[in-house]
Amino acid sequence: MGGLTTAAELAHAGQSVLVLEAHVYPGGCAGTFYHQGYRFDAGATLAGGFAPGAPLDWIATRYGIHWPMKPAAAVMQVHLSDGSVVTRWADPAAWQAERVRAFGVEAEHFWRWQEEQADRLWSLAMRGLPWPPQSPGDLLALAERGGGWLLEQIESMGMNAVADLGLDALRPVAARLGNASPRLREYVDGQLLIAAQATSEDVIGLYGAAALDLPRRGVGHLAGGMGVLAEGMVDAIQKMGGKVLYRHPVKRVRRDGSDWRVQIEGRRVEFSGRQLVMNLPPANAARLLEANTPATLLKRREIPPDGWGAFVVYAGVDGQVFSDTAALHQQILVGQPFSEGNSVFVSVSPAWDGSRAPAGQRALTISTHTRLASWWQLQGADLPAYEARRDSLQDTLLLAAERAFPGLRDGLQLALPGTPVTFARFTRREQGWVGGFPQTSLFRAWGPRLGRGLWLVGDSIFPGQSVPAVALGGVRIAQQVLAAAGGRPKEDWYDNHYLVDPA
Ligand SMILES: Cc1cc2nc3c(=O)[nH]c(=O)nc-3n(C[C@H](O)[C@H](O)[C@H](O)COP(=O)(O)OP(=O)(O)OC[C@H]3O[C@@H](n4cnc5c(N)ncnc54)[C@H](O)[C@@H]3O)c2cc1C
């Protein structure tokens, strides 16, 4: 989604754009794939950001996209470890009543803080903030856009509240939870892990407030699954004159004068362009750049020790297992720490969407956070042990999912597990690292500019992971690319560059 939004914005500005995608369908971690009559969401399942003015609404309007989306009333249900269930309603009054029921009126100061801070941060993010600043131009834009925003905040809240905002940029969400009940803490931690990749002791307040806010930003269910977002982007890019080539895995990237040259794996063809945007984690970008890798990238290309992998079960299940009233997204919290099957996210295709599964069945994506290293060690040294761990974790996830949908295992028609090794294979992300940098500091995310005409986009870049965040980052980076290109006349970046074999 990072690369597609960058491409759409550049095509919208009249630039000549080529997207090279390794896979046979678009979307990467937010794609949807076919398997034995099912359409499974590969990773992302919860589509947020459709509220008026939110990223996906803005994008749809700007590029003329009509995504087939039905708003979700019950965004998700969270099963706490004490057996209680909290429903995250989209309607503000219903959500307030539910949270008072679940966490008591004494937690209201936390929720008020969260919503107010999130509103402020989203209004700032939608101004396309060049964070972290990497050039005098970025600093100027930051001062202009951030300064204007800050003045508005001072006028509406006063200086003290603005100082508080500054503190939330440095201290974790836990500072705002104070002596919250264990129940509230568990709920917040579970939600933060899926939205910010760490829990309240580590996620900084500003990010945390915004991450907890996704259900307020317009969540919907997409006919055809999450992948229709990327498919809609591809159509829009093509309508605006851009080109998208599937089955074009980039093997190597090198400098050639003022151009970048791109070699494709398994094809005797090269492309060249003045500006190259890589929709990759830093380690992947360094691998493609080889000797051309900029020093900043060389220094920081490692996958962070707290970076996550995903373990996923794609399941086909008899439709009779699901009631009409249960939310289509369910989080099941089993215990601490919330990884390796202790926090399980279950998403079910809607009953009304016949495109997702054979008649009478539903397509499920069930996932948990997992650490990367042990999967690779086992896969390299002891394949039977790797397979045993995979099968055992699959059973753990299916058992947890039963808490939301009793009878699920009896109705199981098909189960397909995916480990970080699978993610590395299908998305090509090094070691299957997903979710970007855990949101523990404002200074962790990368800036997009790697060098002259060389850019990075995606969930390693501010504002980080999730489809709306990555999309927002993509638009912002396209605008920086345009500014850096200095209004150059429209040029063809791809035609006439078939160096070896035009076929
Ligand atoms: C299990 C899981 C659950 C998630 N749940 C949600 C959710 O519910 N809601 C939400 O909003 N977000 C969710 N996310 C996060 C969201 O999916 C990501 O933040 C987002 O999709 C990342 O997009 P990206 O553009 O950074 O990268 P990617 O999705 O990784 O896209 C990169 C693209 O580049 C292609 N590529 C890679 N290497 C090459 C190469 N050498 N040559 C050519 N092409 C190449 C890949 O095929 C891929 O299409 C989830 C993620 C995971 C893993």
The ligand as a Tripos MOL2 file, in Angstrom:
@<TRIPOS>MOLECULE
LIG
   53    58     1     0     0
SMALL
NO_CHARGES

@<TRIPOS>ATOM
      1 C1         -0.6180  -10.4620   10.3530 C.3       1 LIG1
      2 C2         -0.8090   -8.9990   10.0910 C.ar      1 LIG1
      3 C3         -1.9930   -8.3830   10.4620 C.ar      1 LIG1
      4 C4         -2.2000   -7.0230   10.2240 C.ar      1 LIG1
      5 N1         -3.4120   -6.4790   10.5200 N.ar      1 LIG1
      6 C5         -3.6750   -5.2150   10.1230 C.ar      1 LIG1
      7 C6         -5.0070   -4.7210   10.1950 C.ar      1 LIG1
      8 O1         -5.9260   -5.4410   10.6010 O.2       1 LIG1
      9 N2         -5.2400   -3.4500    9.7620 N.ar      1 LIG1
     10 C7         -4.2410   -2.6670    9.2500 C.ar      1 LIG1
     11 O2         -4.5120   -1.5200    8.8600 O.2       1 LIG1
     12 N3         -2.9770   -3.1270    9.1540 N.ar      1 LIG1
     13 C8         -2.6730   -4.3760    9.5670 C.ar      1 LIG1
     14 N4         -1.4150   -4.8780    9.4090 N.ar      1 LIG1
     15 C9         -0.3490   -3.9810    8.9580 C.3       1 LIG1
     16 C10        -0.3920   -3.7030    7.4700 C.3       1 LIG1
     17 O3         -0.6610   -4.8910    6.7770 O.3       1 LIG1
     18 C11         0.9610   -3.1550    7.0400 C.3       1 LIG1
     19 O4          1.3390   -2.0690    7.8600 O.3       1 LIG1
     20 C12         0.9600   -2.6750    5.5990 C.3       1 LIG1
     21 O5          0.1960   -3.4980    4.7580 O.3       1 LIG1
     22 C13         2.3970   -2.6250    5.1340 C.3       1 LIG1
     23 O6          2.4580   -2.1120    3.8410 O.3       1 LIG1
     24 P1          3.8470   -1.7990    3.1630 P.3       1 LIG1
     25 O7          3.5380   -1.0340    1.9370 O.co2     1 LIG1
     26 O8          4.7630   -1.1790    4.1390 O.co2     1 LIG1
     27 O9          4.5650   -3.1760    2.8080 O.3       1 LIG1
     28 P2          4.1580   -4.5800    2.2200 P.3       1 LIG1
     29 O10         2.7400   -4.8850    2.4810 O.co2     1 LIG1
     30 O11         5.1960   -5.5280    2.6930 O.co2     1 LIG1
     31 O12         4.3060   -4.3950    0.6370 O.3       1 LIG1
     32 C14         5.5180   -4.4890   -0.0360 C.3       1 LIG1
     33 C15         5.2770   -4.9900   -1.4580 C.3       1 LIG1
     34 O13         6.5190   -5.0530   -2.1360 O.3       1 LIG1
     35 C16         6.6070   -6.2680   -2.8620 C.3       1 LIG1
     36 N5          8.0400   -6.6110   -2.9690 N.ar      1 LIG1
     37 C17         8.8700   -6.9770   -1.9740 C.ar      1 LIG1
     38 N6         10.1110   -7.1770   -2.4630 N.ar      1 LIG1
     39 C18        10.0510   -6.9150   -3.7830 C.ar      1 LIG1
     40 C19        11.0170   -6.9300   -4.8280 C.ar      1 LIG1
     41 N7         12.2880   -7.2580   -4.6250 N.pl3     1 LIG1
     42 N8         10.6170   -6.6060   -6.0740 N.ar      1 LIG1
     43 C20         9.3210   -6.2600   -6.3190 C.ar      1 LIG1
     44 N9          8.3690   -6.2250   -5.3560 N.ar      1 LIG1
     45 C21         8.7360   -6.5500   -4.1110 C.ar      1 LIG1
     46 C22         5.8150   -7.2640   -2.0420 C.3       1 LIG1
     47 O14         5.3750   -8.3440   -2.8450 O.3       1 LIG1
     48 C23         4.6740   -6.3860   -1.5280 C.3       1 LIG1
     49 O15         3.5950   -6.3610   -2.4130 O.3       1 LIG1
     50 C24        -1.1750   -6.2410    9.6320 C.ar      1 LIG1
     51 C25         0.0330   -6.8470    9.2650 C.ar      1 LIG1
     52 C26         0.2160   -8.2140    9.4680 C.ar      1 LIG1
     53 C27         1.5050   -8.8480    9.0290 C.3       1 LIG1
@<TRIPOS>BOND
     1     1     2 1
     2     2     3 ar
     3     2    52 ar
     4     3     4 ar
     5     4     5 ar
     6     4    50 ar
     7     5     6 ar
     8     6     7 ar
     9     6    13 1
    10     7     8 2
    11     7     9 ar
    12     9    10 ar
    13    10    11 2
    14    10    12 ar
    15    12    13 ar
    16    13    14 ar
    17    14    15 1
    18    14    50 ar
    19    15    16 1
    20    16    17 1
    21    16    18 1
    22    18    19 1
    23    18    20 1
    24    20    21 1
    25    20    22 1
    26    22    23 1
    27    23    24 1
    28    24    25 2
    29    24    26 1
    30    24    27 1
    31    27    28 1
    32    28    29 2
    33    28    30 1
    34    28    31 1
    35    31    32 1
    36    32    33 1
    37    33    34 1
    38    33    48 1
    39    34    35 1
    40    35    36 1
    41    35    46 1
    42    36    37 ar
    43    36    45 ar
    44    37    38 ar
    45    38    39 ar
    46    39    40 ar
    47    39    45 ar
    48    40    41 1
    49    40    42 ar
    50    42    43 ar
    51    43    44 ar
    52    44    45 ar
    53    46    47 1
    54    46    48 1
    55    48    49 1
    56    50    51 ar
    57    51    52 ar
    58    52    53 1
@<TRIPOS>SUBSTRUCTURE
     1 LIG1         1 GROUP 0 **** ****
